[in-house]
């Protein structure tokens, strides 16, 4: 009798685990489909880079994005920036593509919103992304937070706030947090930053963080952007 009862509990546990795995896969697929609807966008942005040993003026300009990973920031004044590969300013570039393994990682509250947490592991050994952890607001079907570990850029956390463009899965505000040792100033910014003298303190062997804060003021979505936009002359 006891043996039958234990087998029954095991059967229920297996059903529950399978249901959770299926549900997590569906959740990720729904989020990814929503993100992939956006083929390109142009956005007016303000950007603030905060690293202790650098003093970088706030940037403002027009950000161009085209699927899957083309990006260019044209600063007010005409100077263009091509973000380094390890500074991924778009949520889309932090979401694994292709075949993946999705794991249900429970629930958490971010601000006042309940989220489901999933872990996503690419099955392609050549993928730059090793692991992505995503906090999803199921009601709006948007990612409120991601934590992505890549082969070339270390670990990056992205916190997102939404408003007028929630239906596209496009945020109004983004805060990127990354390890200072993995931080590379984008092309075109190096001439503007001032070393504060704290760089030696940053290299004391302790892990420290830098942040990039982006405010999106206005979007134009899926208008069609020519590839020539992403060619910047030195």
C-alpha positions in Angstrom: 0.0 0.0 0.0 2.8 2.4 1.0 4.7 1.5 -2.2 1.7 2.3 -4.3 1.2 5.6 -2.6 4.9 6.5 -3.2 4.6 5.6 -6.8 1.5 7.7 -7.1 3.3 10.7 -5.6 6.2 10.2 -7.9 3.8 10.1 -10.9 2.2 13.4 -9.8 5.6 15.0 -9.3 6.7 14.0 -12.8 3.5 15.3 -14.3 4.0 18.6 -12.4 7.6 18.9 -13.6 6.6 18.2 -17.2 3.8 20.7 -17.1 6.2 23.4 -15.7 8.7 22.7 -18.4 6.1 22.9 -21.1 4.7 26.1 -19.6 8.2 27.7 -19.4 8.8 26.9 -23.0 5.5 28.4 -24.1 6.3 31.5 -22.0 9.7 32.0 -23.7 8.3 31.4 -27.2 5.5 34.0 -26.6 8.1 36.5 -25.4 10.5 35.8 -28.2 7.7 36.0 -30.9 6.7 39.5 -29.5 10.3 40.7 -29.6 10.9 39.4 -33.2 7.9 41.4 -34.5 10.2 44.5 -34.3 12.3 44.3 -37.5 13.8 47.8 -37.0 13.3 51.0 -35.1 14.6 54.6 -34.9 14.5 56.2 -31.4 15.4 59.5 -29.9 17.4 58.7 -26.8 19.4 60.1 -23.9 22.2 57.9 -22.6 24.3 58.2 -19.4 27.4 56.0 -18.9 28.5 55.7 -15.3 32.0 54.2 -14.6 33.9 55.3 -11.5 37.2 56.0 -13.2 35.6 57.9 -16.2 33.6 61.0 -16.4 31.6 60.8 -19.6 29.1 63.5 -20.6 25.5 62.5 -21.1 24.9 61.5 -24.7 21.8 62.4 -26.7 20.9 61.5 -30.2 19.1 59.1 -32.5 19.5 55.3 -32.1 19.0 53.1 -35.1 18.4 49.4 -34.8 17.9 46.7 -37.5 17.3 43.0 -37.0 19.2 41.0 -36.0 22.0 43.0 -34.5 22.8 46.2 -36.5 22.9 49.3 -34.3 24.1 52.9 -34.6 23.9 56.0 -32.3 24.0 59.3 -34.2 24.8 61.9 -31.5 23.3 65.4 -31.7 26.1 67.3 -33.4 26.7 64.6 -36.1 29.2 62.2 -34.4 28.2 58.6 -34.9 28.9 55.7 -32.6 28.9 52.0 -33.3 28.5 50.3 -30.0 31.0 47.6 -29.2 29.8 44.0 -29.5 29.8 43.5 -25.8 27.6 46.5 -25.1 24.3 45.2 -26.2 21.8 48.1 -26.1 18.9 46.1 -27.4 16.9 43.4 -25.5 16.7 41.4 -28.7 20.5 40.8 -28.7 20.3 39.5 -25.2 17.6 36.9 -26.0 19.0 33.5 -27.3 18.0 32.5 -30.8 17.7 29.0 -32.3 17.0 25.9 -30.3 17.2 26.4 -26.5 16.6 24.6 -23.3 14.2 26.5 -21.0 14.0 25.9 -17.2 11.3 27.2 -14.9 13.1 29.1 -12.1 10.1 30.2 -10.0 8.6 33.6 -9.2 9.8 37.0 -8.0 8.4 40.5 -7.4 10.0 43.4 -9.3 8.7 46.7 -8.0 5.0 46.0 -7.6 4.8 43.4 -10.4 4.8 39.6 -10.1 7.2 37.9 -12.6 7.9 34.4 -13.7 11.6 33.6 -13.9 13.0 31.3 -16.6 16.5 30.3 -17.5 17.4 29.9 -21.1 20.4 27.8 -22.4 21.2 27.9 -26.1 21.8 24.4 -27.6 24.2 25.8 -30.2 27.8 25.5 -28.9 28.7 28.4 -31.2 26.3 30.8 -29.5 27.9 33.8 -27.8 25.3 33.6 -25.1 25.9 30.9 -22.5 22.9 31.5 -20.2 20.0 34.0 -20.1 17.9 34.5 -17.0 14.7 36.4 -17.7 12.1 37.9 -15.4 8.8 38.0 -17.3 5.6 40.1 -16.6 3.1 37.6 -18.0 0.3 40.1 -18.0 2.0 42.4 -20.4 4.3 39.7 -21.9 7.5 41.8 -21.4 10.8 41.2 -19.8 11.3 43.4 -16.8 14.8 42.1 -16.1 17.4 40.0 -17.9 20.7 38.6 -16.7 22.8 37.4 -19.6 26.2 35.6 -19.5 28.1 35.6 -22.8 31.5 34.3 -23.9 32.8 37.7 -25.0 31.1 40.2 -22.7 30.9 38.6 -19.3 27.6 39.0 -17.4 25.2 41.9 -18.1 22.0 42.8 -16.2 19.3 44.8 -17.9 16.4 46.3 -16.0 13.5 47.6 -18.2 10.5 50.0 -17.8 7.7 50.2 -20.2 5.1 52.7 -21.3 3.7 53.8 -24.7 5.4 51.0 -26.7 4.6 48.0 -24.5 2.7 46.3 -27.3 6.0 46.1 -29.3 7.9 45.0 -26.2 10.0 48.2 -26.5 11.0 49.9 -23.2 10.9 53.6 -22.2 13.9 53.2 -19.9 16.7 50.7 -19.6 19.5 50.3 -17.1 22.4 48.1 -18.1 24.7 46.9 -15.4 28.0 45.2 -16.3 31.4 44.4 -14.9 33.9 47.2 -15.3 36.6 44.8 -16.4 34.4 43.9 -19.4 33.5 47.6 -20.2 34.7 49.0 -23.5 33.9 52.6 -24.3 32.0 52.7 -27.7 33.9 54.2 -30.7 33.4 57.9 -30.8 33.1 58.3 -27.0 36.8 57.8 -26.2 37.7 61.4 -27.1 35.1 62.7 -24.6 35.7 60.8 -21.4 38.0 62.1 -18.6 40.0 59.7 -16.4 39.3 60.6 -12.8 42.4 58.9 -11.3 40.4 56.1 -9.7 41.4 53.5 -12.4 44.0 51.9 -10.1 41.3 51.4 -7.5 39.2 49.7 -10.1 42.0 47.2 -10.8 42.5 46.0 -7.2 41.1 42.6 -8.0 37.6 43.2 -6.7 34.7 42.9 -9.0 33.1 46.3 -9.7 30.1 47.4 -11.8 29.5 50.1 -14.4 26.1 51.2 -15.7 24.5 52.5 -18.9 21.2 54.3 -18.5 19.1 54.8 -21.6 15.9 56.8 -21.9 13.9 56.4 -25.1 11.9 59.5 -25.9 10.2 58.5 -29.1 10.2 55.4 -31.4 9.5 54.9 -35.1 8.9 51.1 -35.6 9.2 48.9 -38.7 9.7 51.8 -41.2 12.4 50.0 -43.1 16.0 51.2 -42.6 18.7 50.9 -45.3 21.9 49.1 -44.4 23.9 52.1 -45.4 22.7 53.8 -42.2 25.0 51.5 -40.3 28.1 52.3 -42.3 30.1 55.0 -40.5 32.9 56.8 -42.1 36.0 57.5 -40.0 
